[in-house]
Amino acid sequence: MSVITLLVALLLIMVVLLTVCAVAYAVHRRPSLNGPVTAGIATVAALAAVFAAVLSAGGSR
């Protein structure tokens, strides 16, 4: 693997962790978002948006 591939993978892992922590914090602060389904959907939607942006940027070469 090239260095840039490893850096992109590390960045994606960090974004995933940041997103999961942000959703966990939002669920902690807002009791109305306490449903696990709501939190799961929000996390999956945010991660799908990040991966779509990365894939679209990578395919535009």
C-alpha positions as CSV (number, residue, x, y, z in Angstrom):
1,M,0.0,0.0,0.0
2,S,1.1,3.5,-0.7
3,V,1.5,6.1,2.1
4,I,-1.4,8.1,0.8
5,T,-3.7,5.1,1.0
6,L,-2.7,4.5,4.6
7,L,-3.2,8.2,5.4
8,V,-6.7,8.2,3.9
9,A,-7.6,5.0,5.8
10,L,-6.4,6.6,9.0
11,L,-8.4,9.7,8.3
12,L,-11.5,7.7,7.6
13,I,-11.1,5.8,10.9
14,M,-10.7,9.1,12.7
15,V,-13.8,10.5,11.1
16,V,-15.8,7.4,12.0
17,L,-14.7,7.7,15.6
18,L,-15.5,11.4,15.7
19,T,-19.0,10.8,14.2
20,V,-19.8,8.0,16.7
21,C,-18.6,10.2,19.6
22,A,-20.6,13.2,18.4
23,V,-23.8,11.1,18.1
24,A,-23.2,9.6,21.5
25,Y,-22.8,13.1,23.0
26,A,-25.9,14.3,21.3
27,V,-27.9,11.4,22.7
28,H,-26.5,12.1,26.1
29,R,-27.4,15.8,25.9
30,R,-30.9,15.5,24.3
31,P,-33.2,12.9,26.0
32,S,-35.6,13.1,23.0
33,L,-32.8,11.5,20.8
34,N,-32.4,8.7,23.3
35,G,-33.8,6.1,21.0
36,P,-31.2,3.7,19.8
37,V,-32.8,3.6,16.4
38,T,-32.6,7.3,16.0
39,A,-29.0,7.4,17.0
40,G,-28.1,4.5,14.8
41,I,-29.8,6.1,11.7
42,A,-28.0,9.4,12.4
43,T,-24.7,7.6,12.6
44,V,-25.2,5.6,9.5
45,A,-26.4,8.6,7.6
46,A,-23.4,10.7,8.6
47,L,-20.9,7.9,7.7
48,A,-22.6,7.3,4.4
49,A,-22.3,11.0,3.6
50,V,-18.6,11.0,4.5
51,F,-17.9,7.9,2.4
52,A,-19.8,9.2,-0.6
53,A,-17.8,12.4,-0.5
54,V,-14.5,10.5,-0.3
55,L,-15.5,8.1,-3.1
56,S,-16.7,11.0,-5.4
57,A,-13.5,12.9,-4.8
58,G,-11.4,9.8,-5.5
59,G,-13.2,9.1,-8.8
60,S,-12.8,12.6,-10.2
61,R,-9.2,12.1,-11.2
